[in-house]
Amino acid sequence: MNDLLNIKNKYSTYFKYYEEIGVVSLNTLKENVPLEIDNFRITPIQVKGDVASTVFLVEEDYKKVIYAPCDVKPFPIANNKLNNADVLIIGNVVPDEPLKDGYFVPQDNKLRKEMFSIEEIIEIKEKLNIGKVIITHIEEEWGKSFDDYKGLEKKYR
């Protein structure tokens, strides 16, 4: 929250301004402590990696969605709260290789420590018994076309 509150223009921090005009309500989340908004429960789960990051478990009644934005590797797979989610929304994925111009990311490349392979995503899905996975942050630089991604969608259902 401190980092977010330091984003500002010459007059004030953006979030404080938005709070003052009633557009947002600021809440500081604590790990594994749910924030309740209407019928939703949002539980932040810290990623124990090189970069400070968080996975969010969003629940309503008996439905569970895991939102895993950037820098969520290593995935907190040991957290039992994540089991049996209906959906996992995750970014930071290297699509099937080869990439643009036949490129393969070397096994010792730093990207392998930061980003998931499709196989690693499948492993997370299976270990946590997740119903559906949605991969986001599909990067242009991978050199995959729309048709390539449609093919991957069919291949991995």
Backbone hydrogen bonds, N-H to C=O, Kabsch-Sander energy under -0.5 kcal/mol:
donor,donor_aa,acceptor,acceptor_aa,energy
5,L,1,M,-2.6
6,N,2,N,-0.8
6,N,3,D,-0.8
7,I,4,L,-1.4
8,K,6,N,-0.7
9,N,12,S,-2.2
14,Y,7,I,-2.0
17,Y,13,T,-2.1
18,Y,14,Y,-2.8
19,E,15,F,-2.2
20,E,16,K,-2.6
21,I,17,Y,-1.8
22,G,19,E,-1.3
23,V,18,Y,-2.5
24,V,18,Y,-1.1
29,L,27,N,-0.7
30,K,33,V,-0.5
32,N,44,P,-3.3
33,V,30,K,-2.3
35,L,42,I,-2.7
36,E,34,P,-0.5
37,I,35,L,-0.5
37,I,40,F,-2.4
40,F,37,I,-2.8
41,R,59,E,-2.4
42,I,35,L,-2.7
43,T,41,R,-0.6
43,T,57,L,-2.9
45,I,55,V,-3.1
47,V,53,S,-2.4
48,K,46,Q,-0.5
49,G,47,V,-1.5
53,S,47,V,-0.6
55,V,45,I,-3.0
56,F,67,Y,-2.9
57,L,43,T,-2.7
58,V,56,F,-0.6
58,V,65,V,-3.4
59,E,41,R,-2.6
59,E,57,L,-0.5
60,E,63,K,-2.0
61,D,39,N,-0.6
63,K,60,E,-2.9
65,V,58,V,-2.8
66,I,87,V,-2.8
67,Y,56,F,-3.2
67,Y,65,V,-0.6
68,A,66,I,-0.6
68,A,89,I,-3.5
77,I,75,F,-2.8
79,N,76,P,-1.6
80,N,78,A,-0.8
82,L,79,N,-1.9
83,N,80,N,-1.4
84,N,128,L,-3.4
85,A,82,L,-0.9
86,D,64,K,-2.0
87,V,64,K,-1.5
88,L,132,K,-2.4
89,I,66,I,-3.3
90,I,88,L,-0.6
90,I,134,I,-2.6
91,G,68,A,-1.7
91,G,69,P,-0.6
94,V,116,F,-3.1
99,L,103,Y,-3.5
100,K,142,W,-1.8
102,G,99,L,-1.6
103,Y,100,K,-1.4
109,N,106,P,-1.9
112,R,109,N,-1.6
113,K,110,K,-1.4
114,E,110,K,-1.1
115,M,111,L,-3.1
116,F,92,N,-3.0
118,I,94,V,-0.6
121,I,117,S,-1.9
122,I,118,I,-2.4
123,E,119,E,-2.1
124,I,120,E,-2.2
125,K,121,I,-2.6
126,E,122,I,-2.6
127,K,123,E,-2.8
128,L,124,I,-2.4
129,N,125,K,-0.6
129,N,126,E,-0.6
130,I,125,K,-2.4
131,G,85,A,-2.3
132,K,86,D,-1.3
134,I,88,L,-3.1
135,I,133,V,-0.5
136,T,90,I,-3.0
139,E,137,H,-0.8
142,W,139,E,-1.0
143,G,140,E,-2.3
149,Y,145,S,-2.1
150,K,146,F,-2.3
151,G,147,D,-2.2
152,L,148,D,-2.1
153,E,149,Y,-2.4
154,K,150,K,-1.8
155,K,151,G,-2.6
156,Y,152,L,-2.7
157,R,153,E,-0.8
